[in-house]
């Protein structure tokens, strides 16, 4: 996802239909994930109309997004998808009593959320929801935010090493299945895969596990994931 790219990247997506089509295709997993959460059941492409609505909202987000406003694109798109689906279901329920014109006016007011409105009204709520959800995910593996803060490496080199280990853990299906099954990091297997000394991994175990949770569930933790990535890029160099 190009949410950390400059404005020229987004301008190309807005003007180049092929680039936009490719981006929409690559984003289908994210769109389906958000829409399924909003509808409280799994949705399937080609079967559920809600995904067509979600795709429209995601496409609108590309048109409305401005890269230098300090808003993560996926967070902005997530809200537009949820709002459009709320409107879609409201329309389905009330179509017998409300005219189409009235519903369309309501959609225009509710769906076309400007970035300024989003920044003022939505970001704090979205961050709070992510933190609450992540707190619950940490608790499931016997961690807390305090553990994460205490375990976070102060030096950039150490942080990059542990971030690499967290990525390997999150993206390896067998290793991550072990985490989901036991709530623990398979240290020996991770050391073998990453070639990072087992003592280094053990010292950073809590940090690795917490960050791997963010990466493995990246569609849920947009703000928190961006914080981790930006900290990696701009952290201390001691």
Beta strands, then each sheet from edge to edge (+ up, - down):
end
